[in-house]
Amino acid sequence: MTALLLLATSYLTLGTGGAHVDIDYNAIPLPQPEGQQRPARQAVILPRPDSKPHMTDFIVKSTIFSRYAFTAVSCTMVNRALRAKDAVFKMQFPASAFISNFTMIIGNKVHQSEVSGKAKISKGKEYSGKNGESEVEIFTVTANLPARTKVLFLLTYEELLERRLGKYTHAISVRPNQIVPKLAVEIHLTEKSGITFLEVAPLRNNNLSATGPPPPSTKINRAKTSAHVMFRPTVRQQVGIAENGVLGDFILRYDVNRELGAGEIQVQNGYFVHYFAPKDLPTVPKNVVFVIDTSASMLGHKIKQTKDALFTILNDLRPIDHFNIINFSGRVKVWKHGGLVPVTRDTLRDARKYIFLMSPSGGTNINDAIETGSELLKDYIDRQDKTLRRVSLIIFVTDGRPTISVVQPRQILSNTRKAIEKRFCLFTLGIGRDVDYRLLERMALDNCGAMRRIREDSDAGAQLKGFFDEIGTPLLSDIRVDYSEDAVEYVTRRSFPNYFNGSELVVAGKLTKGADNDSSRSSSNLHVAVRASGSDKQLTLEADVPIGGSASTAQDKPNLIQRAWSFLTIKELLRSRIQSDSSRNRDTLSDKARNLSLEYHFLTPLTSISVPGTEQGAGPGGEKEAADREAQDQQMQSLHSDSKPGRSSLSKKKKTAVVSKTSADGDPHFIADFPLSKLSVCFNIDGQPGDVLRLVSDHENSGVTVNGQLTGAPAPLGGHKKQRTYFSTITIIVSKPARSYIEITAHRVILDGRDRFVLSCDRSIEVESDGLLVAISARSQVTVTIEDHISFVFLLHQYKNPAPFQRDHLGFYIHNSQGLSSSAHGLLGQFLHSHVQIVELFTNATGPTSQRDRAAAGADGSAGMAATAASLSIKDRLVPVVWKQRWIYNGMHRVDCWFAKNNAARLIDGSYKDYLAAHLFDTTACNTNQL
């Protein structure tokens, strides 16, 4: 287990990248100081699901030795909030792979996974040893992350790459669900026999093979026996691919050198893996019967795609082949009674016509369709010359479950075995989600075939055609692989009914003890003999492989072959378990598979994985974040394909909203909060449309300036105002640590820092650059954080059907002012470090209250609304104020405040006009006598 942790962590060192979000390259550039040019640098963008912990890096490193792939995923998330948040790690990986390690590092505590055995597989959850190409597993875990803490997730999985259509395919899911500052995929490939073909396909987000150039930023370095592939998109490139961070599958395809021989045998530390995929063999003729579901559920898109695929498949049949077509619903129909027909121009024309006229209706009679197809194919085989070698197949396509005739799965399986009698292979394909895939898989496995799932929401026709291409060119039949008996203790499956062009047969074995290091024994060489039937003759291929020789081993990867052997052995045991009808035999197979899974730390259907001891400590301020958690262990036990993933999380702490009162919102109404004085002061500014008001000015110290521009609207009828004004645009100019400009409206945010970005306010996203974080919550608010010590919130007021006096506008709230200096100024900034005091209170305008009354009323005069007017002292100035109530945050929060009239005369330093800026990006100091 320690070795696995080292394996995971050893892969996880990589550089940074950068990227893009709704970028408007034609936008007018923001003003720049004379003589100063900004270098073209990178910003960092992170998709933002509200205020959840965000991802700072997502790195995948994969190492492939002789088709066996070790993949390590590293993901770091940071909780910048002041309270605990749930960090959700989700990774999609191939269904054929096994997870071998999961580690979680929260703060400085390491939590490593443990694998334990399951007593029994739940009914309906039995594992399919070979899943369809469209299937994936989703690993999900949720960790409760304390405030201001980061978590590192490390996940490792292993798989033996399968050869299809002449290529090995290694797919890595790149779906962080947000734009990540550091995103990288790195693949190291080593094949001792030599690499003959290598390509990186475009990113894939469906089930189909895409053609075209590799994803942007991909670099490929290839040698004779090795290759290095790096995909490290910048932030701009990530957004150009997918703004939601779902980039898709990064796909490497390659093939290796092979000759007509016994195959490639890798031997290491008492174990071996044998790869057999000969080339340059003549094609064996095939007999194929297509059994197609035309029940009512196939109506529409599914039958159209199936017909289109069949038209293409018919064109690929060779003149040496024979075929027939059966379609079924409530009853079974045969295209050509009496047997199979040769592939000619006339038969292909008639077949297309028959397929074209197939019309969906009725129920689903799976049992009778299989029996009819089997009898048709057996009768034809019996009439043929026995000296002619042919490969016979049934290709069965359905989208539903049996509803007519025999409907019990157990009886259908029994009838299918009796009908086929091990004379040919059955390949089953299920379309959509309503299929009994367990039944189809068992039908295929019992009859030397394979099952494939066809996604209904993809191009099902192309998937059907792709599957036929895999089995459309048989080269060998009745293959058997033998090894010298005195050298081999255990081998996996070594008899195969067919070998199809572009595929590969794989056998793994364990050598007898001492056979790999006793050179004096006859077993110092492993003798291999492959016997098979070709198109016109029997074929025997033999080889002697040195057991201890370095030429045949993968010495640079310890225990590689042993892990590949265990992987294949577990797969075979699980597959055999499905096929077994004996409960005792199933239990025996389960025990063997479970024990091997535990020994090699594999998460399989017979094991579960957990992370014990994930109890969190106290967060800042000494609050116990984990005091009332119900579950202290995280369980990741159930991995399901394209369904709800196995998930576990610690209990969530109740969320509380943090309200900032110091603000300028509405028409515009200003509020200055004085927490030390336990009161708030409010005022209005009656500016003119086009005026630019200095809201915060601290350019010389913290380097921050905030300006807001007014827009006008007619006042409501009957009001005392002639017009209304709102903030249409607010800008933030930051000069430290790097110069950046932010322009915010109710519909977009322009960030001009390391790079220039135009971000829509209609979607949630985050942008980070040199300590500057811009976070958009779609159509709700924008939060700007500077160096973690200054933050502003901008409410987005948008109207679908505005009244004449309404305009889309912004509300401005100072959320965190710790980083602003004591010299900060501006209409709101000047109050951040000021003190005020109520010196006189008036009730009903009858005169001053007594000292006793003031004490009873409190500093803010709020007790029982005893006072309706007062005198407020600020900076040795007396300001007459009256009692008011204001509503902020779209009317969600009420603020009791003392209101200063006449554009805040005597409350603010100087007069209103002293706070007018020359333009939105003006950083000169306010012109007031108090400065």
C-alpha positions, 0 to 999 in steps of 0.5 A: 500500500505504501508503494501505491501511495508513492506511485500516486505521489511520484507522478504529481509534479507539473507546471502551470498553464493559462486560458479564456472566457467570453473574450472580446478581442475587439473591445476598446482597451482600457486607459493605460498610464503614459510610458507604461506597457503591460506585458502579455501575461496570463490570468487564472480563471476558475469556474465558480459554483457559488462560493464552494472550494475551487480547484487550483490544479488538476494534473493527470500522469499516466505511465504505460508499459507494454499495454499496462497503464498506471494513471495517477490523478492529483487535484487540489482544492482551496476553501477561501471562505471563513467557514467550512465548505464541502469539497467534492472530488469527482473523476471519471475513469474507464469501466475496465480499470481498477482503482488501486489507491486513494489518498486525501491530504487535508491541511497537513494530515494524510488520510490513506484509503483502505480496501476491504472485502464485501461479503456478497454482491447485491442482487443486480449489481454483479460485475460484467468482466467486459463493459461496453465501450461507452461505459465509464465509472465515476468515483466521487468523494466529498470532504468537509474542508475547514476554513482557509484550508486546502485539500489534495486528492490523489487517485490511482487506477490501473488498466490493461489497454485493449486493442481494437481496430488495430489500435490501443486506446488510452482515454483520460477524462479531463472534466474538472467542471471548472477552469483550472489555473494548472491543468495538465495531462502527461503520458509516458509510453514504453513498448519494447517491440517498437511503436509503429503508430501514434496519434492524439485525437481531438478531445471527445465528449461522446462515444465516437472516434473523432478525427482531426488535430490534437487539442491545443497545446499538445506536445508529442515526442516520439522515439522508436520504443517510447513516447512522451505526450504532454497536454497543458492548456492555458486558461484561455485555451481551456475556456475556448474548449469548454467554458464549464470546464468539461473538456472531455476525454484526452485520447492517445491511440497507438500500435506496436510492431508485430510479426507473424509469430507466436507473439510477444511474451513479457516475463518478470519475477515469476510472471508472464503476459503473452500478447498475440496479434499476428498480421498478414493473414488471409481473411476467413469467410464468415456466415453472419445472421443479423437479428434486429429488434423492430418492436414498437419501442424502436420507433423513431430515431433508433430504428432510423440509426439502426437501418443506416448502420445496416446499410453501411455494414452490408456494403462492407460484406465481402464476396466470400461471405454469406448472410441473412436478416431476421427482424422481430417484434411480437413475432419473428420474420425471416428475410430469406427462408432456407439458409444464408445467401451469398454477397452479390449485387442483387442480394445486397439490393434486396436486403436494403429494400427489406431493411428499408421496409422494416416497420416497428410495432408490437412487443419484444420476443427475444427468445423466439428470435434467437432460436429462429436465427440459431436454427437458420444458421445451424441448418446452413452450416450442416449443408456446407462442405466440412472442409471449408473453414468459415466463422459463423456469427449471430449479431443481435440488436435490441433496445428493450426487455423480453415482453412476449413468449419466454420472458424469464431471463434464466429460461432465455439463457438456457434456451439460447445455449441449447439453440446455439450448441457451442457451434458459433458465437453470439454478439449482443448489442443493447441500445439505450437504458431500457435494456436488460444488459445483464441478460445480454451480457450473459447470453454473449459470454455463454456463447463465446461472444461479447456484449456492447452498450450503445448510447441512445443519446449519441450516434447509435448508427456509428457505434453499431457500425464500429462494433461490426468493424471489430468483428467483421474480419476474422483471421483465425478460429479455434485458437489454443495457446500451450506452454511448457507444463514444467514451467507454468503453475497457473495461466488465464484463459488460453482457448479462443474461438476467433481472432479478428483483425485489429484485436489482440489475444492476451494470456497471463500466467504464473511460473512455477517457483524457481523456474525463473531463476534456475538456469540449470533446469529445462524450464529456463526457457518458456516454450510457447505453442499457438495452434489455430485454424486459418482460412485454408490450413491449420496454423502452428506457431512456436517460440522459446522465451528465456525466463530470466533473460532481460531481453524479455522483461520490463526491468525498469518497472518492478512488479509490472507483469505481476500486477498485469497478471493479477488484473487479468486473473481477477477479470477472468474470475469475475467473468467466470462467476457470471457464467456459473450456474452453481452457487458453490462454484460462484462462491469459490470464484468470488473468494479467489477474486476477492483475495486477489483484489485485497492482495493487490489493493484493487477496488473491484465489485467484491471489495470496497474502499474507505478513508478512515480517520477523516475527522477534522480539527478545529478551524480558525477561532477554535470552533470545532468544525467536526463536533456534530458530524455523524460519519467520521469515515468516508466510504466510496464503495459503489461505483456505477456506470453513468448513474448516481456515483458512489458518494459519501460526505461528512455532515454540512455545517449550517450556512450563515450569510455575512451582510456588509452595511457600508454600501452605495445602492439604488438611487444611489443611497449610501450607508456608512457603518460604524461598528465601534460606535454601534450605529450606521449613517446614511445619505443620498447623493443627487448627482447628474447622469455621466458624473463619475464619483470617487467611492474609495481612494487609497491609491498611494497606500494599498493601491486601490481606487474605486470609481462609479459612473451615474446614469439617469432615468425619469423620476416616477410621477408624483415624486419630489425628484425630477430624475433618478440616478444609478450606478451603471458602471463601477471601476476598480483600479489596482496598482499593487502588486501588479497594475490591473483594471476592472470595469463592471456593469450589470451585464459584463465584467472586463478584467485587464490585468495579465490578459484581457477578459470580457466576462458575461454576468450571465454565468458563474465563473472566477478569474484570478491574476496576481492576487486579484480574484474576480468571482461572478455569481450568475445574474446575482453579484460580482465579488472582487477580492484583492490580496485576500484582505480587501473585497467588494461586492457588486449586486447586479440589478437587472430588469426583464421589463423595466418601468420608465424610471428603472435602469439596470444598475449596480449596488456597491458593498465594501465587504472587507476593508482590512487591507485599506489604509487609515488614509483611505478616502472617497465618499465611502472610504473616508468612513472606514477608520472614522468614529462618530458619536451622537451628542444630542437627541430630539424627540418629536422636535420638542428640544434636546433630550436629557442625558438620562434619555440619551442613555436610555435610548442608547448610542444609536437612539434605537430604543423604542424609537425614542429619538427621531432627530439628533446631532452627530459628531464626526471629525469635530463637526456637528451634523444634523441627522434624522432617524431612517430605515433603509433596505439593502441587498434587494430588500432582504436586510433592514438597516436602522440609520441616521440620515444626513440631508443635503448631499451629506453636507458636513458629514463628508469632507468637503462637498459632493463636487470634490468627489467628481473624478475626471473619468472612470480610471482617474486615480488622483486624490479627492480635492477636499480641504480635509485631505 
